[in-house]
């Protein structure tokens, strides 16, 4: 899908077609995260990559301290 960078008021932006908004499950006012890929491209996602990283860290901590967490839950 080819998108054009346009002037919007005093800013510059990209207009996303309805089909793309539907595929990303986005609506007006939602936030989108742009992630730079290793190939030099961009990936647009509605999911916050820093949140996913935090969950990954928490899962590792829970696995490492499983016994202590189990005792604390009693």
CHARMM-style PDB file with segment names, atoms N, HN, CA, C and O in Angstrom:
ATOM      1  N   UNK     1       0.844  -1.161   0.000  1.00  0.00      PROA
ATOM      2  CA  UNK     1       0.000   0.000   0.000  1.00  0.00      PROA
ATOM      3  C   UNK     1       0.898   1.236   0.000  1.00  0.00      PROA
ATOM      4  O   UNK     1       1.735   1.400   0.888  1.00  0.00      PROA
ATOM      5  N   UNK     2       0.727   2.074  -0.965  1.00  0.00      PROA
ATOM      6  HN  UNK     2       0.047   1.940  -1.686  1.00  0.00      PROA
ATOM      7  CA  UNK     2       1.547   3.269  -1.112  1.00  0.00      PROA
ATOM      8  C   UNK     2       0.835   4.446  -0.451  1.00  0.00      PROA
ATOM      9  O   UNK     2      -0.323   4.729  -0.758  1.00  0.00      PROA
ATOM     10  N   UNK     3       1.536   5.135   0.465  1.00  0.00      PROA
ATOM     11  HN  UNK     3       2.477   4.904   0.715  1.00  0.00      PROA
ATOM     12  CA  UNK     3       0.992   6.288   1.164  1.00  0.00      PROA
ATOM     13  C   UNK     3       1.821   7.518   0.831  1.00  0.00      PROA
ATOM     14  O   UNK     3       3.020   7.419   0.569  1.00  0.00      PROA
ATOM     15  N   UNK     4       1.178   8.669   0.842  1.00  0.00      PROA
ATOM     16  HN  UNK     4       0.204   8.749   1.055  1.00  0.00      PROA
ATOM     17  CA  UNK     4       1.861   9.910   0.508  1.00  0.00      PROA
ATOM     18  C   UNK     4       2.021  10.775   1.761  1.00  0.00      PROA
ATOM     19  O   UNK     4       1.095  10.892   2.564  1.00  0.00      PROA
ATOM     20  N   UNK     5       3.193  11.374   1.921  1.00  0.00      PROA
ATOM     21  HN  UNK     5       3.945  11.279   1.269  1.00  0.00      PROA
ATOM     22  CA  UNK     5       3.444  12.317   3.002  1.00  0.00      PROA
ATOM     23  C   UNK     5       2.899  13.666   2.543  1.00  0.00      PROA
ATOM     24  O   UNK     5       3.285  14.171   1.489  1.00  0.00      PROA
ATOM     25  N   UNK     6       1.987  14.258   3.351  1.00  0.00      PROA
ATOM     26  HN  UNK     6       1.674  13.848   4.208  1.00  0.00      PROA
ATOM     27  CA  UNK     6       1.315  15.492   2.956  1.00  0.00      PROA
ATOM     28  C   UNK     6       1.451  16.558   4.034  1.00  0.00      PROA
ATOM     29  O   UNK     6       1.704  16.260   5.201  1.00  0.00      PROA
ATOM     30  N   UNK     7       1.279  17.790   3.618  1.00  0.00      PROA
ATOM     31  HN  UNK     7       1.074  18.032   2.670  1.00  0.00      PROA
ATOM     32  CA  UNK     7       1.227  18.901   4.557  1.00  0.00      PROA
ATOM     33  C   UNK     7      -0.191  18.960   5.121  1.00  0.00      PROA
ATOM     34  O   UNK     7      -1.167  18.968   4.371  1.00  0.00      PROA
ATOM     35  N   UNK     8      -0.295  19.000   6.449  1.00  0.00      PROA
ATOM     36  HN  UNK     8       0.497  18.993   7.059  1.00  0.00      PROA
ATOM     37  CA  UNK     8      -1.584  19.078   7.128  1.00  0.00      PROA
ATOM     38  C   UNK     8      -1.501  20.266   8.084  1.00  0.00      PROA
ATOM     39  O   UNK     8      -0.944  20.150   9.175  1.00  0.00      PROA
ATOM     40  N   UNK     9      -2.045  21.386   7.682  1.00  0.00      PROA
ATOM     41  HN  UNK     9      -2.498  21.481   6.795  1.00  0.00      PROA
ATOM     42  CA  UNK     9      -1.914  22.613   8.479  1.00  0.00      PROA
ATOM     43  C   UNK     9      -0.461  23.027   8.522  1.00  0.00      PROA
ATOM     44  O   UNK     9       0.168  23.184   7.476  1.00  0.00      PROA
ATOM     45  N   UNK    10       0.088  23.209   9.719  1.00  0.00      PROA
ATOM     46  HN  UNK    10      -0.423  23.081  10.569  1.00  0.00      PROA
ATOM     47  CA  UNK    10       1.498  23.559   9.889  1.00  0.00      PROA
ATOM     48  C   UNK    10       2.369  22.326  10.092  1.00  0.00      PROA
ATOM     49  O   UNK    10       3.566  22.455  10.351  1.00  0.00      PROA
ATOM     50  N   UNK    11       1.794  21.141   9.978  1.00  0.00      PROA
ATOM     51  HN  UNK    11       0.822  21.036   9.767  1.00  0.00      PROA
ATOM     52  CA  UNK    11       2.511  19.893  10.218  1.00  0.00      PROA
ATOM     53  C   UNK    11       2.606  19.082   8.934  1.00  0.00      PROA
ATOM     54  O   UNK    11       2.091  19.474   7.887  1.00  0.00      PROA
ATOM     55  N   UNK    12       3.267  17.958   9.043  1.00  0.00      PROA
ATOM     56  HN  UNK    12       3.684  17.639   9.894  1.00  0.00      PROA
ATOM     57  CA  UNK    12       3.357  16.996   7.950  1.00  0.00      PROA
ATOM     58  C   UNK    12       2.830  15.669   8.464  1.00  0.00      PROA
ATOM     59  O   UNK    12       3.119  15.281   9.596  1.00  0.00      PROA
ATOM     60  N   UNK    13       2.066  14.977   7.648  1.00  0.00      PROA
ATOM     61  HN  UNK    13       1.832  15.292   6.729  1.00  0.00      PROA
ATOM     62  CA  UNK    13       1.504  13.716   8.100  1.00  0.00      PROA
ATOM     63  C   UNK    13       1.208  12.774   6.957  1.00  0.00      PROA
ATOM     64  O   UNK    13       1.405  13.092   5.784  1.00  0.00      PROA
ATOM     65  N   UNK    14       0.729  11.608   7.337  1.00  0.00      PROA
ATOM     66  HN  UNK    14       0.569  11.351   8.290  1.00  0.00      PROA
ATOM     67  CA  UNK    14       0.330  10.579   6.389  1.00  0.00      PROA
ATOM     68  C   UNK    14      -1.123  10.236   6.681  1.00  0.00      PROA
ATOM     69  O   UNK    14      -1.485   9.965   7.826  1.00  0.00      PROA
ATOM     70  N   UNK    15      -1.950  10.249   5.651  1.00  0.00      PROA
ATOM     71  HN  UNK    15      -1.656  10.470   4.721  1.00  0.00      PROA
ATOM     72  CA  UNK    15      -3.358   9.878   5.789  1.00  0.00      PROA
ATOM     73  C   UNK    15      -3.453   8.361   5.607  1.00  0.00      PROA
ATOM     74  O   UNK    15      -3.002   7.814   4.601  1.00  0.00      PROA
ATOM     75  N   UNK    16      -4.045   7.696   6.595  1.00  0.00      PROA
ATOM     76  HN  UNK    16      -4.411   8.139   7.413  1.00  0.00      PROA
ATOM     77  CA  UNK    16      -4.206   6.244   6.522  1.00  0.00      PROA
ATOM     78  C   UNK    16      -5.589   5.916   5.977  1.00  0.00      PROA
ATOM     79  O   UNK    16      -6.591   6.411   6.494  1.00  0.00      PROA
ATOM     80  N   UNK    17      -5.654   5.091   4.944  1.00  0.00      PROA
ATOM     81  HN  UNK    17      -4.841   4.689   4.524  1.00  0.00      PROA
ATOM     82  CA  UNK    17      -6.957   4.720   4.383  1.00  0.00      PROA
ATOM     83  C   UNK    17      -7.778   3.867   5.357  1.00  0.00      PROA
ATOM     84  O   UNK    17      -7.231   3.233   6.260  1.00  0.00      PROA
ATOM     85  N   UNK    18      -9.100   3.866   5.156  1.00  0.00      PROA
ATOM     86  HN  UNK    18      -9.544   4.381   4.423  1.00  0.00      PROA
ATOM     87  CA  UNK    18     -10.017   3.128   6.029  1.00  0.00      PROA
ATOM     88  C   UNK    18      -9.640   1.656   6.147  1.00  0.00      PROA
ATOM     89  O   UNK    18      -9.728   1.073   7.228  1.00  0.00      PROA
ATOM     90  N   UNK    19      -9.218   1.052   5.030  1.00  0.00      PROA
ATOM     91  HN  UNK    19      -9.146   1.526   4.152  1.00  0.00      PROA
ATOM     92  CA  UNK    19      -8.878  -0.371   5.041  1.00  0.00      PROA
ATOM     93  C   UNK    19      -7.720  -0.660   5.999  1.00  0.00      PROA
ATOM     94  O   UNK    19      -7.736  -1.655   6.723  1.00  0.00      PROA
ATOM     95  N   UNK    20      -6.714   0.224   5.994  1.00  0.00      PROA
ATOM     96  HN  UNK    20      -6.701   1.033   5.406  1.00  0.00      PROA
ATOM     97  CA  UNK    20      -5.563   0.040   6.877  1.00  0.00      PROA
ATOM     98  C   UNK    20      -5.956   0.266   8.328  1.00  0.00      PROA
ATOM     99  O   UNK    20      -5.515  -0.468   9.213  1.00  0.00      PROA
ATOM    100  N   UNK    21      -6.778   1.272   8.578  1.00  0.00      PROA
ATOM    101  HN  UNK    21      -7.136   1.868   7.859  1.00  0.00      PROA
ATOM    102  CA  UNK    21      -7.260   1.516   9.942  1.00  0.00      PROA
ATOM    103  C   UNK    21      -8.027   0.315  10.475  1.00  0.00      PROA
ATOM    104  O   UNK    21      -7.888  -0.049  11.643  1.00  0.00      PROA
ATOM    105  N   UNK    22      -8.833  -0.297   9.622  1.00  0.00      PROA
ATOM    106  HN  UNK    22      -8.946  -0.002   8.674  1.00  0.00      PROA
ATOM    107  CA  UNK    22      -9.604  -1.476  10.033  1.00  0.00      PROA
ATOM    108  C   UNK    22      -8.676  -2.648  10.334  1.00  0.00      PROA
ATOM    109  O   UNK    22      -8.879  -3.365  11.314  1.00  0.00      PROA
ATOM    110  N   UNK    23      -7.655  -2.849   9.494  1.00  0.00      PROA
ATOM    111  HN  UNK    23      -7.489  -2.267   8.698  1.00  0.00      PROA
ATOM    112  CA  UNK    23      -6.722  -3.969   9.713  1.00  0.00      PROA
ATOM    113  C   UNK    23      -5.921  -3.785  10.989  1.00  0.00      PROA
ATOM    114  O   UNK    23      -5.603  -4.765  11.664  1.00  0.00      PROA
ATOM    115  N   UNK    24      -5.585  -2.534  11.336  1.00  0.00      PROA
ATOM    116  HN  UNK    24      -5.843  -1.738  10.788  1.00  0.00      PROA
ATOM    117  CA  UNK    24      -4.829  -2.254  12.563  1.00  0.00      PROA
ATOM    118  C   UNK    24      -5.744  -2.064  13.772  1.00  0.00      PROA
ATOM    119  O   UNK    24      -5.269  -1.870  14.891  1.00  0.00      PROA
ATOM    120  N   UNK    25      -7.060  -2.121  13.541  1.00  0.00      PROA
ATOM    121  HN  UNK    25      -7.445  -2.278  12.632  1.00  0.00      PROA
ATOM    122  CA  UNK    25      -8.052  -1.910  14.593  1.00  0.00      PROA
ATOM    123  C   UNK    25      -7.845  -0.545  15.266  1.00  0.00      PROA
ATOM    124  O   UNK    25      -7.815  -0.441  16.493  1.00  0.00      PROA
ATOM    125  N   UNK    26      -7.705   0.491  14.440  1.00  0.00      PROA
ATOM    126  HN  UNK    26      -7.729   0.407  13.444  1.00  0.00      PROA
ATOM    127  CA  UNK    26      -7.476   1.842  14.923  1.00  0.00      PROA
ATOM    128  C   UNK    26      -8.644   2.742  14.579  1.00  0.00      PROA
ATOM    129  O   UNK    26      -9.361   2.509  13.606  1.00  0.00      PROA
ATOM    130  N   UNK    27      -8.826   3.775  15.389  1.00  0.00      PROA
ATOM    131  HN  UNK    27      -8.243   3.964  16.180  1.00  0.00      PROA
ATOM    132  CA  UNK    27      -9.803   4.802  15.074  1.00  0.00      PROA
ATOM    133  C   UNK    27      -9.184   6.159  15.409  1.00  0.00      PROA
ATOM    134  O   UNK    27      -8.106   6.228  15.998  1.00  0.00      PROA
ATOM    135  N   UNK    28      -9.862   7.219  15.036  1.00  0.00      PROA
ATOM    136  HN  UNK    28     -10.739   7.164  14.557  1.00  0.00      PROA
ATOM    137  CA  UNK    28      -9.340   8.562  15.236  1.00  0.00      PROA
ATOM    138  C   UNK    28      -9.047   8.800  16.714  1.00  0.00      PROA
ATOM    139  O   UNK    28      -9.873   8.507  17.579  1.00  0.00      PROA
ATOM    140  N   UNK    29      -7.858   9.334  16.990  1.00  0.00      PROA
ATOM    141  HN  UNK    29      -7.186   9.571  16.287  1.00  0.00      PROA
ATOM    142  CA  UNK    29      -7.447   9.614  18.368  1.00  0.00      PROA
ATOM    143  C   UNK    29      -6.578   8.527  18.985  1.00  0.00      PROA
ATOM    144  O   UNK    29      -5.952   8.764  20.018  1.00  0.00      PROA
ATOM    145  N   UNK    30      -6.523   7.340  18.380  1.00  0.00      PROA
ATOM    146  HN  UNK    30      -7.031   7.148  17.541  1.00  0.00      PROA
ATOM    147  CA  UNK    30      -5.666   6.266  18.895  1.00  0.00      PROA
ATOM    148  C   UNK    30      -4.201   6.605  18.641  1.00  0.00      PROA
ATOM    149  O   UNK    30      -3.879   7.412  17.769  1.00  0.00      PROA
ATOM    150  N   UNK    31      -3.327   5.980  19.411  1.00  0.00      PROA
ATOM    151  HN  UNK    31      -3.589   5.324  20.119  1.00  0.00      PROA
ATOM    152  CA  UNK    31      -1.887   6.154  19.227  1.00  0.00      PROA
ATOM    153  C   UNK    31      -1.314   4.992  18.423  1.00  0.00      PROA
ATOM    154  O   UNK    31      -1.766   3.853  18.543  1.00  0.00      PROA
ATOM    155  N   UNK    32      -0.319   5.296  17.607  1.00  0.00      PROA
ATOM    156  HN  UNK    32       0.048   6.222  17.509  1.00  0.00      PROA
ATOM    157  CA  UNK    32       0.367   4.300  16.793  1.00  0.00      PROA
ATOM    158  C   UNK    32       1.855   4.411  17.090  1.00  0.00      PROA
ATOM    159  O   UNK    32       2.385   5.513  17.229  1.00  0.00      PROA
ATOM    160  N   UNK    33       2.519   3.287  17.187  1.00  0.00      PROA
ATOM    161  HN  UNK    33       2.088   2.391  17.074  1.00  0.00      PROA
ATOM    162  CA  UNK    33       3.951   3.256  17.437  1.00  0.00      PROA
ATOM    163  C   UNK    33       4.670   2.849  16.160  1.00  0.00      PROA
ATOM    164  O   UNK    33       4.308   1.860  15.523  1.00  0.00      PROA
ATOM    165  N   UNK    34       5.687   3.613  15.793  1.00  0.00      PROA
ATOM    166  HN  UNK    34       5.981   4.416  16.311  1.00  0.00      PROA
ATOM    167  CA  UNK    34       6.505   3.315  14.620  1.00  0.00      PROA
ATOM    168  C   UNK    34       7.793   2.678  15.104  1.00  0.00      PROA
ATOM    169  O   UNK    34       8.534   3.280  15.882  1.00  0.00      PROA
ATOM    170  N   UNK    35       8.065   1.467  14.650  1.00  0.00      PROA
ATOM    171  HN  UNK    35       7.464   0.978  14.018  1.00  0.00      PROA
ATOM    172  CA  UNK    35       9.258   0.726  15.059  1.00  0.00      PROA
ATOM    173  C   UNK    35      10.154   0.573  13.842  1.00  0.00      PROA
ATOM    174  O   UNK    35       9.729   0.057  12.808  1.00  0.00      PROA
ATOM    175  N   UNK    36      11.392   1.022  13.970  1.00  0.00      PROA
ATOM    176  HN  UNK    36      11.737   1.441  14.809  1.00  0.00      PROA
ATOM    177  CA  UNK    36      12.347   0.910  12.870  1.00  0.00      PROA
ATOM    178  C   UNK    36      12.851  -0.520  12.777  1.00  0.00      PROA
ATOM    179  O   UNK    36      13.255  -1.105  13.782  1.00  0.00      PROA
ATOM    180  N   UNK    37      12.829  -1.083  11.580  1.00  0.00      PROA
ATOM    181  HN  UNK    37      12.501  -0.608  10.764  1.00  0.00      PROA
ATOM    182  CA  UNK    37      13.280  -2.454  11.376  1.00  0.00      PROA
ATOM    183  C   UNK    37      14.763  -2.471  11.019  1.00  0.00      PROA
ATOM    184  O   UNK    37      15.340  -1.438  10.681  1.00  0.00      PROA
ATOM    185  N   UNK    38      15.364  -3.632  11.095  1.00  0.00      PROA
ATOM    186  HN  UNK    38      14.895  -4.472  11.370  1.00  0.00      PROA
ATOM    187  CA  UNK    38      16.789  -3.786  10.783  1.00  0.00      PROA
ATOM    188  C   UNK    38      17.081  -3.466   9.313  1.00  0.00      PROA
ATOM    189  O   UNK    38      18.193  -3.061   8.973  1.00  0.00      PROA
ATOM    190  N   UNK    39      16.085  -3.649   8.447  1.00  0.00      PROA
ATOM    191  HN  UNK    39      15.182  -3.978   8.723  1.00  0.00      PROA
ATOM    192  CA  UNK    39      16.267  -3.403   7.015  1.00  0.00      PROA
ATOM    193  C   UNK    39      16.138  -1.929   6.655  1.00  0.00      PROA
ATOM    194  O   UNK    39      16.302  -1.562   5.492  1.00  0.00      PROA
ATOM    195  N   UNK    40      15.842  -1.068   7.651  1.00  0.00      PROA
ATOM    196  HN  UNK    40      15.709  -1.366   8.596  1.00  0.00      PROA
ATOM    197  CA  UNK    40      15.701   0.356   7.403  1.00  0.00      PROA
ATOM    198  C   UNK    40      14.270   0.793   7.165  1.00  0.00      PROA
ATOM    199  O   UNK    40      14.029   1.962   6.865  1.00  0.00      PROA
ATOM    200  N   UNK    41      13.320  -0.110   7.292  1.00  0.00      PROA
ATOM    201  HN  UNK    41      13.516  -1.060   7.537  1.00  0.00      PROA
ATOM    202  CA  UNK    41      11.907   0.219   7.112  1.00  0.00      PROA
ATOM    203  C   UNK    41      11.243   0.551   8.441  1.00  0.00      PROA
ATOM    204  O   UNK    41      11.908   0.668   9.470  1.00  0.00      PROA
ATOM    205  N   UNK    42       9.940   0.700   8.403  1.00  0.00      PROA
ATOM    206  HN  UNK    42       9.400   0.605   7.567  1.00  0.00      PROA
ATOM    207  CA  UNK    42       9.157   0.980   9.601  1.00  0.00      PROA
ATOM    208  C   UNK    42       8.012  -0.007   9.720  1.00  0.00      PROA
ATOM    209  O   UNK    42       7.444  -0.446   8.720  1.00  0.00      PROA
ATOM    210  N   UNK    43       7.686  -0.345  10.939  1.00  0.00      PROA
ATOM    211  HN  UNK    43       8.147   0.011  11.751  1.00  0.00      PROA
ATOM    212  CA  UNK    43       6.511  -1.146  11.234  1.00  0.00      PROA
ATOM    213  C   UNK    43       5.586  -0.291  12.077  1.00  0.00      PROA
ATOM    214  O   UNK    43       6.009   0.249  13.099  1.00  0.00      PROA
ATOM    215  N   UNK    44       4.328  -0.155  11.668  1.00  0.00      PROA
ATOM    216  HN  UNK    44       3.984  -0.594  10.837  1.00  0.00      PROA
ATOM    217  CA  UNK    44       3.333   0.567  12.449  1.00  0.00      PROA
ATOM    218  C   UNK    44       2.542  -0.439  13.263  1.00  0.00      PROA
ATOM    219  O   UNK    44       2.085  -1.453  12.736  1.00  0.00      PROA
ATOM    220  N   UNK    45       2.381  -0.158  14.546  1.00  0.00      PROA
ATOM    221  HN  UNK    45       2.753   0.666  14.973  1.00  0.00      PROA
ATOM    222  CA  UNK    45       1.647  -1.062  15.411  1.00  0.00      PROA
ATOM    223  C   UNK    45       0.901  -0.271  16.473  1.00  0.00      PROA
ATOM    224  O   UNK    45       1.393   0.757  16.938  1.00  0.00      PROA
ATOM    225  N   UNK    46      -0.284  -0.739  16.863  1.00  0.00      PROA
ATOM    226  HN  UNK    46      -0.683  -1.574  16.485  1.00  0.00      PROA
ATOM    227  CA  UNK    46      -1.007  -0.074  17.941  1.00  0.00      PROA
ATOM    228  C   UNK    46      -0.491  -0.490  19.324  1.00  0.00      PROA
ATOM    229  O   UNK    46      -0.939   0.046  20.337  1.00  0.00      PROA
ATOM    230  N   UNK    47       0.433  -1.427  19.367  1.00  0.00      PROA
ATOM    231  HN  UNK    47       0.796  -1.863  18.544  1.00  0.00      PROA
ATOM    232  CA  UNK    47       0.936  -1.954  20.631  1.00  0.00      PROA
ATOM    233  C   UNK    47       2.244  -1.285  21.020  1.00  0.00      PROA
ATOM    234  O   UNK    47       3.132  -1.113  20.185  1.00  0.00      PROA
ATOM    235  N   UNK    48       2.364  -0.906  22.290  1.00  0.00      PROA
ATOM    236  HN  UNK    48       1.642  -1.046  22.968  1.00  0.00      PROA
ATOM    237  CA  UNK    48       3.544  -0.228  22.811  1.00  0.00      PROA
ATOM    238  C   UNK    48       4.670  -1.235  23.010  1.00  0.00      PROA
ATOM    239  O   UNK    48       4.545  -2.124  23.851  1.00  0.00      PROA
ATOM    240  N   UNK    49       5.778  -1.122  22.253  1.00  0.00      PROA
ATOM    241  HN  UNK    49       5.880  -0.399  21.570  1.00  0.00      PROA
ATOM    242  CA  UNK    49       6.868  -2.083  22.380  1.00  0.00      PROA
ATOM    243  C   UNK    49       7.548  -2.046  23.751  1.00  0.00      PROA
ATOM    244  O   UNK    49       8.061  -3.071  24.201  1.00  0.00      PROA
ATOM    245  N   UNK    50       7.566  -0.898  24.421  1.00  0.00      PROA
ATOM    246  HN  UNK    50       7.150  -0.065  24.055  1.00  0.00      PROA
ATOM    247  CA  UNK    50       8.195  -0.829  25.741  1.00  0.00      PROA
ATOM    248  C   UNK    50       7.361  -1.591  26.774  1.00  0.00      PROA
ATOM    249  O   UNK    50       7.915  -2.142  27.725  1.00  0.00      PROA
ATOM    250  N   UNK    51       6.034  -1.629  26.600  1.00  0.00      PROA
ATOM    251  HN  UNK    51       5.584  -1.181  25.827  1.00  0.00      PROA
ATOM    252  CA  UNK    51       5.178  -2.398  27.491  1.00  0.00      PROA
ATOM    253  C   UNK    51       5.472  -3.888  27.347  1.00  0.00      PROA
ATOM    254  O   UNK    51       5.561  -4.606  28.343  1.00  0.00      PROA
ATOM    255  N   UNK    52       5.623  -4.352  26.106  1.00  0.00      PROA
ATOM    256  HN  UNK    52       5.550  -3.769  25.297  1.00  0.00      PROA
ATOM    257  CA  UNK    52       5.933  -5.760  25.856  1.00  0.00      PROA
ATOM    258  C   UNK    52       7.278  -6.131  26.476  1.00  0.00      PROA
ATOM    259  O   UNK    52       7.440  -7.226  27.014  1.00  0.00      PROA
ATOM    260  N   UNK    53       8.232  -5.220  26.397  1.00  0.00      PROA
ATOM    261  HN  UNK    53       8.100  -4.330  25.960  1.00  0.00      PROA
ATOM    262  CA  UNK    53       9.550  -5.466  26.990  1.00  0.00      PROA
ATOM    263  C   UNK    53       9.439  -5.576  28.513  1.00  0.00      PROA
ATOM    264  O   UNK    53      10.091  -6.423  29.125  1.00  0.00      PROA
ATOM    265  N   UNK    54       8.620  -4.728  29.119  1.00  0.00      PROA
ATOM    266  HN  UNK    54       8.091  -4.040  28.622  1.00  0.00      PROA
ATOM    267  CA  UNK    54       8.411  -4.782  30.572  1.00  0.00      PROA
ATOM    268  C   UNK    54       7.764  -6.087  31.002  1.00  0.00      PROA
ATOM    269  O   UNK    54       8.131  -6.652  32.033  1.00  0.00      PROA
ATOM    270  N   UNK    55       6.806  -6.571  30.226  1.00  0.00      PROA
ATOM    271  HN  UNK    55       6.507  -6.112  29.389  1.00  0.00      PROA
ATOM    272  CA  UNK    55       6.156  -7.846  30.531  1.00  0.00      PROA
ATOM    273  C   UNK    55       7.158  -8.988  30.446  1.00  0.00      PROA
ATOM    274  O   UNK    55       7.138  -9.901  31.272  1.00  0.00      PROA
ATOM    275  N   UNK    56       8.024  -8.936  29.460  1.00  0.00      PROA
ATOM    276  HN  UNK    56       8.040  -8.194  28.789  1.00  0.00      PROA
ATOM    277  CA  UNK    56       9.054  -9.964  29.303  1.00  0.00      PROA
ATOM    278  C   UNK    56       9.986  -9.999  30.519  1.00  0.00      PROA
ATOM    279  O   UNK    56      10.336 -11.075  31.004  1.00  0.00      PROA
ATOM    280  N   UNK    57      10.380  -8.838  31.002  1.00  0.00      PROA
ATOM    281  HN  UNK    57      10.095  -7.964  30.608  1.00  0.00      PROA
ATOM    282  CA  UNK    57      11.245  -8.748  32.188  1.00  0.00      PROA
ATOM    283  C   UNK    57      10.513  -9.304  33.406  1.00  0.00      PROA
ATOM    284  O   UNK    57      11.100 -10.039  34.200  1.00  0.00      PROA
ATOM    285  N   UNK    58       9.231  -8.955  33.558  1.00  0.00      PROA
ATOM    286  HN  UNK    58       8.754  -8.358  32.913  1.00  0.00      PROA
ATOM    287  CA  UNK    58       8.446  -9.449  34.696  1.00  0.00      PROA
ATOM    288  C   UNK    58       8.308 -10.968  34.655  1.00  0.00      PROA
ATOM    289  O   UNK    58       8.394 -11.625  35.692  1.00  0.00      PROA
ATOM    290  N   UNK    59       8.096 -11.527  33.468  1.00  0.00      PROA
ATOM    291  HN  UNK    59       8.027 -10.993  32.625  1.00  0.00      PROA
ATOM    292  CA  UNK    59       7.969 -12.979  33.346  1.00  0.00      PROA
ATOM    293  C   UNK    59       9.261 -13.687  33.747  1.00  0.00      PROA
ATOM    294  O   UNK    59       9.225 -14.728  34.403  1.00  0.00      PROA
ATOM    295  N   UNK    60      10.401 -13.120  33.350  1.00  0.00      PROA
ATOM    296  HN  UNK    60      10.430 -12.274  32.817  1.00  0.00      PROA
ATOM    297  CA  UNK    60      11.688 -13.718  33.749  1.00  0.00      PROA
ATOM    298  C   UNK    60      11.871 -13.655  35.255  1.00  0.00      PROA
ATOM    299  O   UNK    60      12.355 -14.615  35.855  1.00  0.00      PROA
ATOM    300  N   UNK    61      11.492 -12.541  35.881  1.00  0.00      PROA
ATOM    301  HN  UNK    61      11.099 -11.762  35.394  1.00  0.00      PROA
ATOM    302  CA  UNK    61      11.615 -12.399  37.333  1.00  0.00      PROA
ATOM    303  C   UNK    61      10.700 -13.380  38.045  1.00  0.00      PROA
ATOM    304  O   UNK    61      11.097 -13.989  39.038  1.00  0.00      PROA
ATOM    305  N   UNK    62       9.472 -13.540  37.545  1.00  0.00      PROA
ATOM    306  HN  UNK    62       9.150 -13.045  36.737  1.00  0.00      PROA
ATOM    307  CA  UNK    62       8.534 -14.474  38.176  1.00  0.00      PROA
ATOM    308  C   UNK    62       9.042 -15.912  38.069  1.00  0.00      PROA
ATOM    309  O   UNK    62       8.853 -16.715  38.983  1.00  0.00      PROA
ATOM    310  N   UNK    63       9.679 -16.224  36.958  1.00  0.00      PROA
ATOM    311  HN  UNK    63       9.833 -15.572  36.216  1.00  0.00      PROA
ATOM    312  CA  UNK    63      10.218 -17.571  36.777  1.00  0.00      PROA
ATOM    313  C   UNK    63      11.398 -17.795  37.723  1.00  0.00      PROA
ATOM    314  O   UNK    63      11.524 -18.866  38.318  1.00  0.00      PROA
ATOM    315  N   UNK    64      12.259 -16.789  37.862  1.00  0.00      PROA
ATOM    316  HN  UNK    64      12.157 -15.919  37.379  1.00  0.00      PROA
ATOM    317  CA  UNK    64      13.443 -16.927  38.711  1.00  0.00      PROA
ATOM    318  C   UNK    64      13.069 -17.012  40.191  1.00  0.00      PROA
ATOM    319  O   UNK    64      13.733 -17.710  40.958  1.00  0.00      PROA
ATOM    320  N   UNK    65      12.006 -16.305  40.598  1.00  0.00      PROA
ATOM    321  HN  UNK    65      11.467 -15.738  39.975  1.00  0.00      PROA
ATOM    322  CA  UNK    65      11.615 -16.263  42.008  1.00  0.00      PROA
ATOM    323  C   UNK    65      10.289 -16.974  42.255  1.00  0.00      PROA
ATOM    324  O   UNK    65       9.510 -16.577  43.121  1.00  0.00      PROA
ATOM    325  N   UNK    66      10.045 -18.029  41.484  1.00  0.00      PROA
ATOM    326  HN  UNK    66      10.678 -18.351  40.781  1.00  0.00      PROA
ATOM    327  CA  UNK    66       8.792 -18.770  41.587  1.00  0.00      PROA
ATOM    328  C   UNK    66       8.530 -19.273  43.007  1.00  0.00      PROA
ATOM    329  O   UNK    66       7.418 -19.121  43.515  1.00  0.00      PROA
ATOM    330  N   UNK    67       9.526 -19.863  43.652  1.00  0.00      PROA
ATOM    331  HN  UNK    67      10.429 -19.986  43.239  1.00  0.00      PROA
ATOM    332  CA  UNK    67       9.334 -20.416  44.999  1.00  0.00      PROA
ATOM    333  C   UNK    67       9.022 -19.316  46.008  1.00  0.00      PROA
ATOM    334  O   UNK    67       8.124 -19.468  46.836  1.00  0.00      PROA
ATOM    335  N   UNK    68       9.754 -18.219  45.940  1.00  0.00      PROA
ATOM    336  HN  UNK    68      10.483 -18.096  45.267  1.00  0.00      PROA
ATOM    337  CA  UNK    68       9.520 -17.115  46.879  1.00  0.00      PROA
ATOM    338  C   UNK    68       8.118 -16.521  46.663  1.00  0.00      PROA
ATOM    339  O   UNK    68       7.428 -16.214  47.635  1.00  0.00      PROA
ATOM    340  N   UNK    69       7.705 -16.362  45.447  1.00  0.00      PROA
ATOM    341  HN  UNK    69       8.266 -16.612  44.657  1.00  0.00      PROA
ATOM    342  CA  UNK    69       6.389 -15.814  45.160  1.00  0.00      PROA
ATOM    343  C   UNK    69       5.292 -16.765  45.617  1.00  0.00      PROA
ATOM    344  O   UNK    69       4.243 -16.324  46.086  1.00  0.00      PROA
ATOM    345  N   UNK    70       5.524 -18.049  45.484  1.00  0.00      PROA
ATOM    346  HN  UNK    70       6.376 -18.407  45.103  1.00  0.00      PROA
ATOM    347  CA  UNK    70       4.571 -19.044  45.935  1.00  0.00      PROA
ATOM    348  C   UNK    70       4.396 -18.966  47.463  1.00  0.00      PROA
ATOM    349  O   UNK    70       3.278 -19.048  47.972  1.00  0.00      PROA
ATOM    350  N   UNK    71       5.499 -18.809  48.170  1.00  0.00      PROA
ATOM    351  HN  UNK    71       6.407 -18.742  47.757  1.00  0.00      PROA
ATOM    352  CA  UNK    71       5.442 -18.693  49.649  1.00  0.00      PROA
ATOM    353  C   UNK    71       4.741 -17.400  50.055  1.00  0.00      PROA
ATOM    354  O   UNK    71       3.965 -17.394  51.010  1.00  0.00      PROA
ATOM    355  N   UNK    72       5.000 -16.326  49.355  1.00  0.00      PROA
ATOM    356  HN  UNK    72       5.631 -16.331  48.580  1.00  0.00      PROA
ATOM    357  CA  UNK    72       4.366 -15.053  49.691  1.00  0.00      PROA
ATOM    358  C   UNK    72       2.863 -15.068  49.420  1.00  0.00      PROA
ATOM    359  O   UNK    72       2.110 -14.327  50.053  1.00  0.00      PROA
ATOM    360  N   UNK    73       2.428 -15.901  48.491  1.00  0.00      PROA
ATOM    361  HN  UNK    73       3.039 -16.503  47.977  1.00  0.00      PROA
ATOM    362  CA  UNK    73       1.027 -15.975  48.139  1.00  0.00      PROA
ATOM    363  C   UNK    73       0.187 -16.722  49.190  1.00  0.00      PROA
ATOM    364  O   UNK    73      -1.041 -16.648  49.173  1.00  0.00      PROA
ATOM    365  N   UNK    74       0.844 -17.425  50.082  1.00  0.00      PROA
ATOM    366  HN  UNK    74       1.842 -17.486  50.095  1.00  0.00      PROA
ATOM    367  CA  UNK    74       0.119 -18.208  51.107  1.00  0.00      PROA
ATOM    368  C   UNK    74      -0.487 -17.332  52.162  1.00  0.00      PROA
ATOM    369  OT1 UNK    74      -1.125 -17.833  53.088  1.00  0.00      PROA
TER     370      UNK     74
END
